Amino acid sequence: MRILLVDDDPAATRLYRVMLASAGHEVLVFDSGIDAVEAAERERDVVFLTSEPSPTVEKRARDAGAAAFLRKPCSPDVLSRTIARVCKKRLAAPR
């Protein structure tokens, strides 16, 4: 699954990127919520993980087709369960 990671904290970005990549995901990193929303408009089944508190960013992400929108702090367990749920839903969807 392709995951858009929005974070302006390089240490957090590295941590999440390594965790997600080691689970087999492709991780695209952005330091701007707006840039990530624009990227999401070109993707399918996006999971957002961001510290951006703006309801506008979440609305735009969901309107663009984001399957999930998580805010930091987010435990690795919650992130993993969310991604698994989205992957399961995606696999079950008719093609």
OpenMM code with the backbone's topology and positions (N, CA, C; nanometers):
from openmm import Vec3, app, unit

residues = "MET ARG ILE LEU LEU VAL ASP ASP ASP PRO ALA ALA THR ARG LEU TYR ARG VAL MET LEU ALA SER ALA GLY HIS GLU VAL LEU VAL PHE ASP SER GLY ILE ASP ALA VAL GLU ALA ALA GLU ARG GLU ARG ASP VAL VAL PHE LEU THR SER GLU PRO SER PRO THR VAL GLU LYS ARG ALA ARG ASP ALA GLY ALA ALA ALA PHE LEU ARG LYS PRO CYS SER PRO ASP VAL LEU SER ARG THR ILE ALA ARG VAL CYS LYS LYS ARG LEU ALA ALA PRO ARG".split()
positions = [
    Vec3(0.0838, -0.1165, 0.0000),
    Vec3(0.0000, 0.0000, 0.0000),
    Vec3(0.0889, 0.1236, 0.0000),
    Vec3(0.0461, 0.2261, -0.0677),
    Vec3(0.1174, 0.3538, -0.0681),
    Vec3(0.0619, 0.4396, 0.0446),
    Vec3(0.1522, 0.4929, 0.1260),
    Vec3(0.1136, 0.5731, 0.2413),
    Vec3(0.1757, 0.7112, 0.2287),
    Vec3(0.0924, 0.8137, 0.2441),
    Vec3(0.1410, 0.9509, 0.2448),
    Vec3(0.1643, 0.9900, 0.3898),
    Vec3(0.2867, 1.0195, 0.4241),
    Vec3(0.3242, 1.0567, 0.5597),
    Vec3(0.3524, 1.2058, 0.5611),
    Vec3(0.2758, 1.2788, 0.6406),
    Vec3(0.2906, 1.4232, 0.6485),
    Vec3(0.3492, 1.4566, 0.7845),
    Vec3(0.4710, 1.5102, 0.7842),
    Vec3(0.5360, 1.5409, 0.9107),
    Vec3(0.6503, 1.6379, 0.8870),
    Vec3(0.6630, 1.7346, 0.9760),
    Vec3(0.7751, 1.8278, 0.9634),
    Vec3(0.8866, 1.7955, 1.0625),
    Vec3(0.8735, 1.6824, 1.1307),
    Vec3(0.9742, 1.6372, 1.2263),
    Vec3(1.0551, 1.5245, 1.1617),
    Vec3(1.1797, 1.5533, 1.1222),
    Vec3(1.2603, 1.4518, 1.0527),
    Vec3(1.2778, 1.3219, 1.1317),
    Vec3(1.2891, 1.3307, 1.2635),
    Vec3(1.3072, 1.2092, 1.3437),
    Vec3(1.1814, 1.1217, 1.3376),
    Vec3(1.0662, 1.1837, 1.3509),
    Vec3(0.9406, 1.1086, 1.3417),
    Vec3(0.9231, 1.0511, 1.2024),
    Vec3(0.9579, 1.1290, 1.1028),
    Vec3(0.9472, 1.0827, 0.9646),
    Vec3(1.0309, 0.9576, 0.9424),
    Vec3(1.1555, 0.9594, 0.9897),
    Vec3(1.2423, 0.8424, 0.9745),
    Vec3(1.1831, 0.7203, 1.0454),
    Vec3(1.1353, 0.7405, 1.1675),
    Vec3(1.0794, 0.6305, 1.2456),
    Vec3(0.9607, 0.5666, 1.1742),
    Vec3(0.8633, 0.6481, 1.1361),
    Vec3(0.7452, 0.5948, 1.0681),
    Vec3(0.7813, 0.5357, 0.9321),
    Vec3(0.8694, 0.6019, 0.8595),
    Vec3(0.9065, 0.5526, 0.7264),
    Vec3(0.9703, 0.4135, 0.7367),
    Vec3(1.0638, 0.3961, 0.8298),
    Vec3(1.1294, 0.2657, 0.8470),
    Vec3(1.0277, 0.1602, 0.8889),
    Vec3(0.9429, 0.1936, 0.9846),
    Vec3(0.8424, 0.0994, 1.0327),
    Vec3(0.7498, 0.0556, 0.9188),
    Vec3(0.7021, 0.1519, 0.8422),
    Vec3(0.6078, 0.1210, 0.7354),
    Vec3(0.6750, 0.0490, 0.6178),
    Vec3(0.7939, 0.0928, 0.5828),
    Vec3(0.8660, 0.0285, 0.4720),
    Vec3(0.9019, -0.1153, 0.5069),
    Vec3(0.9383, -0.1396, 0.6321),
    Vec3(0.9732, -0.2759, 0.6718),
    Vec3(0.8513, -0.3678, 0.6688),
    Vec3(0.7331, -0.3090, 0.6741),
    Vec3(0.6095, -0.3874, 0.6624),
    Vec3(0.5668, -0.4020, 0.5165),
    Vec3(0.6495, -0.3495, 0.4245),
    Vec3(0.6219, -0.3675, 0.2835),
    Vec3(0.5453, -0.2557, 0.2158),
    Vec3(0.5300, -0.1438, 0.2831),
    Vec3(0.4546, -0.0325, 0.2266),
    Vec3(0.5461, 0.0665, 0.1562),
    Vec3(0.4908, 0.1328, 0.0575),
    Vec3(0.5607, 0.2433, -0.0082),
    Vec3(0.5214, 0.3706, 0.0661),
    Vec3(0.6187, 0.4462, 0.1116),
    Vec3(0.5918, 0.5648, 0.1933),
    Vec3(0.6353, 0.6896, 0.1182),
    Vec3(0.5409, 0.7805, 0.0981),
    Vec3(0.5700, 0.9109, 0.0388),
    Vec3(0.5641, 1.0132, 0.1509),
    Vec3(0.6703, 1.0903, 0.1690),
    Vec3(0.6800, 1.1835, 0.2809),
    Vec3(0.6582, 1.3264, 0.2335),
    Vec3(0.5761, 1.3994, 0.3079),
    Vec3(0.5496, 1.5405, 0.2816),
    Vec3(0.5637, 1.6171, 0.4116),
    Vec3(0.6076, 1.7426, 0.4023),
    Vec3(0.6134, 1.8254, 0.5224),
    Vec3(0.5022, 1.9301, 0.5227),
    Vec3(0.4098, 1.9181, 0.4290),
    Vec3(0.2967, 2.0099, 0.4194),
    Vec3(0.1691, 1.9298, 0.3968),
    Vec3(0.0687, 1.9560, 0.4790),
    Vec3(-0.0598, 1.8889, 0.4632),
    Vec3(-0.1239, 1.9180, 0.3291),
    Vec3(-0.1113, 2.0400, 0.2830),
    Vec3(-0.1699, 2.0788, 0.1551),
    Vec3(-0.1039, 2.0013, 0.0407),
    Vec3(0.0298, 1.9888, 0.0425),
    Vec3(0.0992, 1.9120, -0.0609),
    Vec3(0.0544, 1.7660, -0.0602),
    Vec3(0.0357, 1.7113, 0.0589),
    Vec3(-0.0072, 1.5721, 0.0696),
    Vec3(-0.1488, 1.5541, 0.0164),
    Vec3(-0.2359, 1.6485, 0.0441),
    Vec3(-0.3728, 1.6399, -0.0076),
    Vec3(-0.3710, 1.6426, -0.1602),
    Vec3(-0.2882, 1.7282, -0.2163),
    Vec3(-0.2774, 1.7332, -0.3625),
    Vec3(-0.2274, 1.5999, -0.4178),
    Vec3(-0.1336, 1.5375, -0.3495),
    Vec3(-0.0841, 1.4060, -0.3929),
    Vec3(-0.1938, 1.3003, -0.3779),
    Vec3(-0.2715, 1.3101, -0.2718),
    Vec3(-0.3787, 1.2125, -0.2473),
    Vec3(-0.4833, 1.2161, -0.3577),
    Vec3(-0.5007, 1.3299, -0.4179),
    Vec3(-0.5986, 1.3409, -0.5262),
    Vec3(-0.5586, 1.2549, -0.6466),
    Vec3(-0.4311, 1.2171, -0.6531),
    Vec3(-0.3821, 1.1343, -0.7641),
    Vec3(-0.3680, 0.9873, -0.7245),
    Vec3(-0.3940, 0.9540, -0.5995),
    Vec3(-0.3741, 0.8185, -0.5484),
    Vec3(-0.5076, 0.7522, -0.5175),
    Vec3(-0.4996, 0.6249, -0.4741),
    Vec3(-0.6173, 0.5477, -0.4375),
    Vec3(-0.5920, 0.4866, -0.3004),
    Vec3(-0.6958, 0.4859, -0.2173),
    Vec3(-0.6868, 0.4230, -0.0835),
    Vec3(-0.5725, 0.4777, -0.0007),
    Vec3(-0.5673, 0.6039, 0.0162),
    Vec3(-0.4615, 0.6698, 0.0910),
    Vec3(-0.4925, 0.6659, 0.2404),
    Vec3(-0.3885, 0.6445, 0.3211),
    Vec3(-0.3972, 0.6557, 0.4659),
    Vec3(-0.3122, 0.7754, 0.5057),
    Vec3(-0.3737, 0.8754, 0.5668),
    Vec3(-0.3015, 0.9933, 0.6123),
    Vec3(-0.2617, 0.9754, 0.7575),
    Vec3(-0.1390, 1.0099, 0.7900),
    Vec3(-0.0901, 1.0173, 0.9277),
    Vec3(-0.0234, 1.1526, 0.9390),
    Vec3(-0.0791, 1.2399, 1.0188),
    Vec3(-0.0300, 1.3769, 1.0232),
    Vec3(-0.0506, 1.4397, 1.1601),
    Vec3(0.0261, 1.5416, 1.1869),
    Vec3(0.0057, 1.6202, 1.3085),
    Vec3(-0.0755, 1.7452, 1.2775),
    Vec3(-0.1159, 1.7604, 1.1534),
    Vec3(-0.1941, 1.8756, 1.1103),
    Vec3(-0.3324, 1.8723, 1.1761),
    Vec3(-0.3648, 1.9719, 1.2577),
    Vec3(-0.4928, 1.9698, 1.3293),
    Vec3(-0.6101, 2.0251, 1.2497),
    Vec3(-0.5859, 2.0750, 1.1314),
    Vec3(-0.6894, 2.1446, 1.0559),
    Vec3(-0.7991, 2.0508, 1.0067),
    Vec3(-0.9250, 2.0772, 1.0458),
    Vec3(-1.0358, 1.9989, 0.9917),
    Vec3(-1.0481, 2.0163, 0.8398),
    Vec3(-1.0020, 2.1286, 0.7892),
    Vec3(-1.0066, 2.1528, 0.6452),
    Vec3(-0.9177, 2.0534, 0.5712),
    Vec3(-0.7991, 2.0279, 0.6244),
    Vec3(-0.7085, 1.9320, 0.5613),
    Vec3(-0.7708, 1.7929, 0.5646),
    Vec3(-0.8297, 1.7547, 0.6772),
    Vec3(-0.8932, 1.6231, 0.6848),
    Vec3(-1.0093, 1.6137, 0.5864),
    Vec3(-1.0914, 1.7157, 0.5775),
    Vec3(-1.2045, 1.7146, 0.4842),
    Vec3(-1.1557, 1.7023, 0.3407),
    Vec3(-1.0541, 1.7802, 0.3059),
    Vec3(-1.0003, 1.7718, 0.1691),
    Vec3(-0.9423, 1.6331, 0.1420),
    Vec3(-0.8755, 1.5759, 0.2417),
    Vec3(-0.8182, 1.4421, 0.2247),
    Vec3(-0.9285, 1.3394, 0.2029),
    Vec3(-1.0305, 1.3457, 0.2840),
    Vec3(-1.1407, 1.2493, 0.2695),
    Vec3(-1.2160, 1.2716, 0.1380),
    Vec3(-1.2383, 1.3967, 0.1017),
    Vec3(-1.3037, 1.4270, -0.0260),
    Vec3(-1.2212, 1.3762, -0.1441),
    Vec3(-1.0893, 1.3737, -0.1270),
    Vec3(-0.9996, 1.3267, -0.2325),
    Vec3(-0.9911, 1.1740, -0.2360),
    Vec3(-1.0528, 1.1084, -0.1373),
    Vec3(-1.0563, 0.9628, -0.1386),
    Vec3(-0.9722, 0.8939, -0.0335),
    Vec3(-0.9220, 0.9670, 0.0656),
    Vec3(-0.8421, 0.9037, 0.1707),
    Vec3(-0.9251, 0.7980, 0.2433),
    Vec3(-0.8680, 0.6815, 0.2596),
    Vec3(-0.9365, 0.5720, 0.3276),
    Vec3(-0.9312, 0.5877, 0.4793),
    Vec3(-0.8302, 0.6584, 0.5286),
    Vec3(-0.8165, 0.6815, 0.6723),
    Vec3(-0.7348, 0.8076, 0.6949),
    Vec3(-0.7615, 0.8723, 0.8057),
    Vec3(-0.6916, 0.9953, 0.8414),
    Vec3(-0.6588, 0.9856, 0.9889),
    Vec3(-0.5315, 0.9706, 1.0219),
    Vec3(-0.4864, 0.9571, 1.1605),
    Vec3(-0.4054, 1.0792, 1.2007),
    Vec3(-0.4238, 1.1195, 1.3253),
    Vec3(-0.3458, 1.2316, 1.3777),
    Vec3(-0.2448, 1.1802, 1.4789),
    Vec3(-0.1286, 1.2449, 1.4790),
    Vec3(-0.0264, 1.2151, 1.5781),
    Vec3(-0.0648, 1.2796, 1.7101),
    Vec3(-0.0290, 1.2229, 1.8200),
    Vec3(0.0483, 1.0997, 1.8285),
    Vec3(-0.0387, 0.9782, 1.7958),
    Vec3(0.0204, 0.8859, 1.7277),
    Vec3(-0.0481, 0.7626, 1.6860),
    Vec3(0.0460, 0.6475, 1.7156),
    Vec3(-0.0016, 0.5530, 1.7910),
    Vec3(0.0852, 0.4402, 1.8255),
    Vec3(0.1080, 0.3526, 1.7030),
    Vec3(0.2206, 0.2838, 1.6990),
    Vec3(0.2452, 0.1910, 1.5884),
    Vec3(0.1347, 0.0868, 1.5756),
    Vec3(0.0772, 0.0454, 1.6893),
    Vec3(-0.0296, -0.0541, 1.6869),
    Vec3(-0.1538, 0.0000, 1.6153),
    Vec3(-0.1933, 0.1226, 1.6481),
    Vec3(-0.3095, 0.1839, 1.5829),
    Vec3(-0.2836, 0.2025, 1.4341),
    Vec3(-0.1654, 0.2472, 1.4008),
    Vec3(-0.1298, 0.2660, 1.2609),
    Vec3(-0.1339, 0.1329, 1.1857),
    Vec3(-0.0758, 0.0298, 1.2425),
    Vec3(-0.0743, -0.1025, 1.1786),
    Vec3(-0.2146, -0.1574, 1.1603),
    Vec3(-0.2990, -0.1439, 1.2625),
    Vec3(-0.4376, -0.1930, 1.2520),
    Vec3(-0.5156, -0.1157, 1.1463),
    Vec3(-0.4938, 0.0143, 1.1399),
    Vec3(-0.5630, 0.0963, 1.0405),
    Vec3(-0.5221, 0.0556, 0.8992),
    Vec3(-0.3932, 0.0387, 0.8784),
    Vec3(-0.3447, -0.0008, 0.7460),
    Vec3(-0.3978, -0.1396, 0.7095),
    Vec3(-0.3983, -0.2317, 0.8037),
    Vec3(-0.4500, -0.3658, 0.7771),
    Vec3(-0.5981, -0.3593, 0.7398),
    Vec3(-0.6737, -0.2760, 0.8098),
    Vec3(-0.8173, -0.2616, 0.7805),
    Vec3(-0.8379, -0.2072, 0.6394),
    Vec3(-0.7599, -0.1063, 0.6025),
    Vec3(-0.7722, -0.0469, 0.4696),
    Vec3(-0.7305, -0.1475, 0.3620),
    Vec3(-0.6234, -0.2216, 0.3858),
    Vec3(-0.5791, -0.3229, 0.2889),
    Vec3(-0.6862, -0.4305, 0.2714),
    Vec3(-0.7440, -0.4755, 0.3816),
    Vec3(-0.8482, -0.5783, 0.3764),
    Vec3(-0.9684, -0.5272, 0.2981),
    Vec3(-1.0084, -0.4049, 0.3252),
    Vec3(-1.1224, -0.3450, 0.2551),
    Vec3(-1.0920, -0.3330, 0.1058),
    Vec3(-0.9706, -0.2925, 0.0742),
    Vec3(-0.9290, -0.2767, -0.0659),
    Vec3(-0.9304, -0.4104, -0.1396),
    Vec3(-0.8811, -0.5153, -0.0742),
    Vec3(-0.8790, -0.6475, -0.1365),
    Vec3(-1.0185, -0.7049, -0.1552),
    Vec3(-1.1101, -0.6687, -0.0646),
    Vec3(-1.2472, -0.7198, -0.0721),
    Vec3(-1.3335, -0.6449, -0.1736),
    Vec3(-1.2895, -0.5261, -0.2137),
    Vec3(-1.3675, -0.4445, -0.3070),
    Vec3(-1.3710, -0.5095, -0.4446),
    Vec3(-1.4890, -0.5057, -0.5071),
    Vec3(-1.4965, -0.5595, -0.6435),
    Vec3(-1.4113, -0.4775, -0.7394),
    Vec3(-1.3528, -0.5426, -0.8332),
    Vec3(-1.2656, -0.4734, -0.9284),
    Vec3(-1.3412, -0.4389, -1.0539),
] * unit.nanometer
topology = app.Topology()
chain = topology.addChain("A")
for resn in residues:
    res = topology.addResidue(resn, chain)
    for name in ("N", "CA", "C"):
        topology.addAtom(name, app.Element.getBySymbol(name[0]), res)
